[in-house]
Amino acid sequence: EMQLVESGGGSVQAGGFLRLSCAASKYAVSRSCMGWYRQGPGKERERVAAMFTLGGTTYADSVKGRFAISKDSAKNTLYLQMNSLKPADTDMYYCAALSCSTGYPMFWGQGTQVTVSS
């Protein structure tokens, strides 16, 4: 089972930025399909970004142009650079390893909280 540990969340003002990290173990992120999800109280978990084994990426419309997903193979770490943050981005953010065939999440991290104040 892939183990994932997120970090980098925190509190920022609107317009600010954060970079989330997801350290993986037991499997190489470079050979895995990975994604970032977020979920707030009473809301369904939504995928905000994903990266596939050939480097293709997808983003939710709400974050396009502001968020960027990337991998560092040497550190076996997934990142989510979040710029121009808005109060609507306030959520718990989760890293996930995805099935490359279905795109569905298989393993989850414990989450890291992002709070954006106006």
C-alpha atoms as a printed R data frame, in Angstrom:
    type eleno elety resid chain resno       x      y       z
1   ATOM     1    CA   GLU     A     1   0.000  0.000   0.000
2   ATOM     2    CA   MET     A     2   1.303  3.426  -0.942
3   ATOM     3    CA   GLN     A     3   1.783  5.713   2.050
4   ATOM     4    CA   LEU     A     4   1.230  9.428   1.555
5   ATOM     5    CA   VAL     A     5   1.940 12.279   3.959
6   ATOM     6    CA   GLU     A     6   0.830 15.824   3.137
7   ATOM     7    CA   SER     A     7   2.299 19.028   4.499
8   ATOM     8    CA   GLY     A     8   2.377 22.719   3.673
9   ATOM     9    CA   GLY     A     9  -1.137 23.770   4.569
10  ATOM    10    CA   GLY     A    10  -1.808 26.854   6.628
11  ATOM    11    CA   SER     A    11  -3.610 30.169   6.815
12  ATOM    12    CA   VAL     A    12  -3.086 32.905   4.239
13  ATOM    13    CA   GLN     A    13  -4.854 36.012   3.064
14  ATOM    14    CA   ALA     A    14  -6.684 36.166  -0.229
15  ATOM    15    CA   GLY     A    15  -4.255 36.640  -3.088
16  ATOM    16    CA   GLY     A    16  -1.533 34.740  -1.290
17  ATOM    17    CA   PHE     A    17   0.074 31.431  -2.128
18  ATOM    18    CA   LEU     A    18   0.926 28.086  -0.597
19  ATOM    19    CA   ARG     A    19   2.736 24.995  -1.790
20  ATOM    20    CA   LEU     A    20   1.462 21.660  -0.604
21  ATOM    21    CA   SER     A    21   3.754 18.649  -0.507
22  ATOM    22    CA   CYS     A    22   2.911 14.961  -0.489
23  ATOM    23    CA   ALA     A    23   5.744 12.637   0.443
24  ATOM    24    CA   ALA     A    24   5.212  9.109  -0.848
25  ATOM    25    CA   SER     A    25   6.727  5.831   0.260
26  ATOM    26    CA   LYS     A    26   6.693  2.223  -0.968
27  ATOM    27    CA   TYR     A    27   5.899  3.324  -4.528
28  ATOM    28    CA   ALA     A    28   7.553  5.818  -6.880
29  ATOM    29    CA   VAL     A    29   5.497  8.892  -7.728
30  ATOM    30    CA   SER     A    30   7.331  9.059 -11.053
31  ATOM    31    CA   ARG     A    31   5.662  5.804 -12.089
32  ATOM    32    CA   SER     A    32   2.300  6.573 -10.510
33  ATOM    33    CA   CYS     A    33  -0.760  8.580 -11.387
34  ATOM    34    CA   MET     A    34  -1.364 11.094  -8.624
35  ATOM    35    CA   GLY     A    35  -3.912 13.698  -7.678
36  ATOM    36    CA   TRP     A    36  -4.889 16.408  -5.234
37  ATOM    37    CA   TYR     A    37  -8.398 16.585  -3.824
38  ATOM    38    CA   ARG     A    38 -10.141 18.921  -1.453
39  ATOM    39    CA   GLN     A    39 -13.161 18.663   0.788
40  ATOM    40    CA   GLY     A    40 -14.956 21.073   3.061
41  ATOM    41    CA   PRO     A    41 -17.568 20.432   5.756
42  ATOM    42    CA   GLY     A    42 -20.751 19.084   4.213
43  ATOM    43    CA   LYS     A    43 -19.249 19.009   0.728
44  ATOM    44    CA   GLU     A    44 -18.236 16.165  -1.532
45  ATOM    45    CA   ARG     A    45 -14.544 15.582  -2.071
46  ATOM    46    CA   GLU     A    46 -13.502 17.021  -5.427
47  ATOM    47    CA   ARG     A    47 -10.392 16.500  -7.465
48  ATOM    48    CA   VAL     A    48  -8.574 19.754  -8.134
49  ATOM    49    CA   ALA     A    49  -5.562 18.437 -10.047
50  ATOM    50    CA   ALA     A    50  -4.120 15.198 -11.384
51  ATOM    51    CA   MET     A    51  -0.911 14.127 -13.066
52  ATOM    52    CA   PHE     A    52  -0.531 10.969 -15.123
53  ATOM    53    CA   THR     A    53   2.481  8.816 -15.894
54  ATOM    54    CA   LEU     A    54   3.289 10.494 -19.235
55  ATOM    55    CA   GLY     A    55   3.134 13.920 -17.600
56  ATOM    56    CA   GLY     A    56  -0.356 14.901 -18.666
57  ATOM    57    CA   THR     A    57  -2.250 17.051 -16.179
58  ATOM    58    CA   THR     A    58  -5.866 17.967 -15.543
59  ATOM    59    CA   TYR     A    59  -7.329 20.701 -13.379
60  ATOM    60    CA   ALA     A    60 -10.720 21.597 -12.033
61  ATOM    61    CA   ASP     A    61 -12.117 24.670 -13.778
62  ATOM    62    CA   SER     A    62 -12.148 26.535 -10.472
63  ATOM    63    CA   VAL     A    63  -8.349 26.340 -10.124
64  ATOM    64    CA   LYS     A    64  -7.124 26.491 -13.733
65  ATOM    65    CA   GLY     A    65  -4.458 29.113 -14.177
66  ATOM    66    CA   ARG     A    66  -3.890 29.369 -10.403
67  ATOM    67    CA   PHE     A    67  -2.814 25.899  -9.259
68  ATOM    68    CA   ALA     A    68  -0.048 23.704 -10.650
69  ATOM    69    CA   ILE     A    69   0.664 20.054  -9.889
70  ATOM    70    CA   SER     A    70   4.183 18.682 -10.166
71  ATOM    71    CA   LYS     A    71   6.403 15.793  -9.068
72  ATOM    72    CA   ASP     A    72   9.971 15.574  -7.832
73  ATOM    73    CA   SER     A    73  11.190 12.060  -8.588
74  ATOM    74    CA   ALA     A    74  14.380 12.426  -6.560
75  ATOM    75    CA   LYS     A    75  12.391 13.313  -3.456
76  ATOM    76    CA   ASN     A    76   9.486 11.011  -4.344
77  ATOM    77    CA   THR     A    77   7.177 13.911  -3.626
78  ATOM    78    CA   LEU     A    78   4.086 15.386  -5.253
79  ATOM    79    CA   TYR     A    79   3.418 19.127  -5.046
80  ATOM    80    CA   LEU     A    80   0.526 21.497  -5.506
81  ATOM    81    CA   GLN     A    81   1.497 25.114  -6.033
82  ATOM    82    CA   MET     A    82  -1.497 27.290  -5.223
83  ATOM    83    CA   ASN     A    83  -1.391 30.944  -6.274
84  ATOM    84    CA   SER     A    84  -3.932 33.764  -6.134
85  ATOM    85    CA   LEU     A    85  -5.753 31.973  -3.366
86  ATOM    86    CA   LYS     A    86  -9.378 32.820  -2.687
87  ATOM    87    CA   PRO     A    87 -11.550 32.275   0.399
88  ATOM    88    CA   ALA     A    88 -13.435 29.673  -1.675
89  ATOM    89    CA   ASP     A    89 -10.219 27.600  -1.730
90  ATOM    90    CA   THR     A    90 -10.526 27.032   2.017
91  ATOM    91    CA   ASP     A    91 -10.742 23.262   2.493
92  ATOM    92    CA   MET     A    92  -8.924 20.192   3.671
93  ATOM    93    CA   TYR     A    93  -6.585 19.085   0.896
94  ATOM    94    CA   TYR     A    94  -5.727 15.447   0.292
95  ATOM    95    CA   CYS     A    95  -3.093 13.760  -1.820
96  ATOM    96    CA   ALA     A    96  -4.101 10.537  -3.573
97  ATOM    97    CA   ALA     A    97  -2.536  7.810  -5.660
98  ATOM    98    CA   LEU     A    98  -4.827  7.088  -8.605
99  ATOM    99    CA   SER     A    99  -5.514  4.057 -10.689
100 ATOM   100    CA   CYS     A   100  -3.936  4.926 -14.030
101 ATOM   101    CA   SER     A   101  -6.595  2.906 -15.847
102 ATOM   102    CA   THR     A   102  -9.687  4.366 -14.199
103 ATOM   103    CA   GLY     A   103  -8.417  7.601 -12.650
104 ATOM   104    CA   TYR     A   104 -10.083  6.657  -9.373
105 ATOM   105    CA   PRO     A   105  -8.205  7.187  -6.111
106 ATOM   106    CA   MET     A   106  -6.703  4.124  -4.476
107 ATOM   107    CA   PHE     A   107  -4.681  5.475  -1.541
108 ATOM   108    CA   TRP     A   108  -5.119  8.654   0.473
109 ATOM   109    CA   GLY     A   109  -3.008 10.846   2.681
110 ATOM   110    CA   GLN     A   110  -4.320 12.220   5.958
111 ATOM   111    CA   GLY     A   111  -4.955 15.715   4.608
112 ATOM   112    CA   THR     A   112  -3.674 19.212   5.288
113 ATOM   113    CA   GLN     A   113  -5.873 22.226   6.051
114 ATOM   114    CA   VAL     A   114  -5.801 25.342   3.886
115 ATOM   115    CA   THR     A   115  -7.576 28.454   5.144
116 ATOM   116    CA   VAL     A   116  -7.813 31.614   3.060
117 ATOM   117    CA   SER     A   117  -9.136 34.756   4.708
118 ATOM   118    CA   SER     A   118 -10.547 37.778   2.906
